[in-house]
Amino acid sequence: MSNFILMKIAILGTGMVGVSIGTKLIELGHQVKMGSRTADNPKAREWADAYGPYASQGTFADAAAFAEIVFNCTHGQSSLDALNLAGKENLEGKTLVDVAIPLDFSKGMPPSLTICNTDSLGETIQRAFPDAKVVKTLNTLNCQLMVNPKLLKSDSSVFMSGNDANAKEEVSNLLKDFGWNEIIDLGDITTARGTEQLLPIWVRLMGALGTPMFNFKIAR
Amino acid sequence: MSNFILMKIAILGTGMVGVSIGTKLIELGHQVKMGSRTADNPKAREWADAYGPYASQGTFADAAAFAEIVFNCTHGQSSLDALNLAGKENLEGKTLVDVAIPLDFSKGMPPSLTICNTDSLGETIQRAFPDAKVVKTLNTLNCQLMVNPKLLKSDSSVFMSGNDANAKEEVSNLLKDFGWNEIIDLGDITTARGTEQLLPIWVRLMGALGTPMFNFKIAR
């Protein structure tokens, strides 16, 4: 906890990823507002009631305006919509942690990607919100492991991509508080192409291993 | 060496990957013919002279006709050409180990992929040569490590994709002889989409770590 600074944090999205990260942040002592499309989303309300008084909820814009750091935990297909609802003015100058995966279910199972190869969702978001400091991370593993990497028997790696060094340091400190020892800074936001394209092997490994409880470790 | 059966093996391609794998197979006692576009390629000749008498060289067709197992170690962009030169009749019924990466340098550095997301080079080759038994493997790491994974301090993983169970077992036995302990069978050849899309993070990890001497380990 050496890097521990209490912060106001927004979680955009009420799915399993948002709930996992939001709950972990509450446990770490932060104030967390979960944002969704509507002012009183039942899932966000249930979460805020369960984890209050420092857990609260509101619209995407309410959450982003409240926060110093914003986590994008929406589905990749609707991330730009959600961030537009959050509002450029509420994201300006803030660290925007992008955990989303640009999943494409329209071409059958397992899912493919809506963006890949010569672009990424992380870059798309950075281009759409040039005054936010986008850091792509945690998008390569199961949400339980995101906030509790020690659930695996052996150490593993988490990756980080972003253009702003201070934002990456801030996120890195949060990741350490989540329990991460090996945080690999891949470079600028274009390196999100690398981590987003781990999804295709991730879904097939889940099939082959019969569990989502695994992660990539970079062996040297 | 418990699975050791001496075989006649073709290496298509005279680059670093072909030389690494061909040399390792010679060291293991196999007969290896390196194939290229011409009957007397200087690099193939040099290799055969250095590693003979069980190392030989010839055209793609000579090598494929000679072999029981064929390794595609050509550049991904020219793999189909090379395999067409090798000849459908020379690949029929044989295990075709596809190590190639569909690199695209036309869109700048680091390279992107010519095929990805909803298709893969492995599948493309299997469709073009339906009577060959394509097994995609070893395409996720540096050629030195392909044949000597113990160069890394810690254990790591190698992946395998293919439609034919016997071909995968044959390849698995060769991989064990190369020194691999953790061989993960991802499933049919469509799972090559997963391993081929590791390239984008691999090139960026090489940049971030400053070395190609690393590999993915699946931590559980």
Boltz contact constraints between the chains, C-beta under 6 A:
constraints:
  - contact:
      token1: [A, 107]
      token2: [B, 118]
      max_distance: 6.0
  - contact:
      token1: [A, 112]
      token2: [B, 117]
      max_distance: 6.0
  - contact:
      token1: [A, 112]
      token2: [B, 118]
      max_distance: 6.0
  - contact:
      token1: [A, 113]
      token2: [B, 117]
      max_distance: 6.0
  - contact:
      token1: [A, 116]
      token2: [B, 117]
      max_distance: 6.0
  - contact:
      token1: [A, 117]
      token2: [B, 112]
      max_distance: 6.0
  - contact:
      token1: [A, 117]
      token2: [B, 113]
      max_distance: 6.0
  - contact:
      token1: [A, 117]
      token2: [B, 116]
      max_distance: 6.0
  - contact:
      token1: [A, 118]
      token2: [B, 107]
      max_distance: 6.0
  - contact:
      token1: [A, 118]
      token2: [B, 112]
      max_distance: 6.0
  - contact:
      token1: [A, 152]
      token2: [B, 219]
      max_distance: 6.0
  - contact:
      token1: [A, 154]
      token2: [B, 219]
      max_distance: 6.0
  - contact:
      token1: [A, 156]
      token2: [B, 219]
      max_distance: 6.0
  - contact:
      token1: [A, 186]
      token2: [B, 204]
      max_distance: 6.0
  - contact:
      token1: [A, 186]
      token2: [B, 208]
      max_distance: 6.0
  - contact:
      token1: [A, 191]
      token2: [B, 204]
      max_distance: 6.0
  - contact:
      token1: [A, 193]
      token2: [B, 200]
      max_distance: 6.0
  - contact:
      token1: [A, 194]
      token2: [B, 200]
      max_distance: 6.0
  - contact:
      token1: [A, 194]
      token2: [B, 201]
      max_distance: 6.0
  - contact:
      token1: [A, 194]
      token2: [B, 204]
      max_distance: 6.0
  - contact:
      token1: [A, 197]
      token2: [B, 197]
      max_distance: 6.0
  - contact:
      token1: [A, 197]
      token2: [B, 200]
      max_distance: 6.0
  - contact:
      token1: [A, 200]
      token2: [B, 193]
      max_distance: 6.0
  - contact:
      token1: [A, 200]
      token2: [B, 194]
      max_distance: 6.0
  - contact:
      token1: [A, 200]
      token2: [B, 197]
      max_distance: 6.0
  - contact:
      token1: [A, 201]
      token2: [B, 194]
      max_distance: 6.0
  - contact:
      token1: [A, 204]
      token2: [B, 186]
      max_distance: 6.0
  - contact:
      token1: [A, 204]
      token2: [B, 191]
      max_distance: 6.0
  - contact:
      token1: [A, 204]
      token2: [B, 194]
      max_distance: 6.0
  - contact:
      token1: [A, 208]
      token2: [B, 186]
      max_distance: 6.0
  - contact:
      token1: [A, 214]
      token2: [B, 218]
      max_distance: 6.0
  - contact:
      token1: [A, 214]
      token2: [B, 220]
      max_distance: 6.0
  - contact:
      token1: [A, 215]
      token2: [B, 219]
      max_distance: 6.0
  - contact:
      token1: [A, 216]
      token2: [B, 216]
      max_distance: 6.0
  - contact:
      token1: [A, 217]
      token2: [B, 217]
      max_distance: 6.0
  - contact:
      token1: [A, 217]
      token2: [B, 219]
      max_distance: 6.0
  - contact:
      token1: [A, 218]
      token2: [B, 214]
      max_distance: 6.0
  - contact:
      token1: [A, 219]
      token2: [B, 152]
      max_distance: 6.0
  - contact:
      token1: [A, 219]
      token2: [B, 154]
      max_distance: 6.0
  - contact:
      token1: [A, 219]
      token2: [B, 156]
      max_distance: 6.0
  - contact:
      token1: [A, 219]
      token2: [B, 215]
      max_distance: 6.0
  - contact:
      token1: [A, 219]
      token2: [B, 217]
      max_distance: 6.0
  - contact:
      token1: [A, 220]
      token2: [B, 214]
      max_distance: 6.0
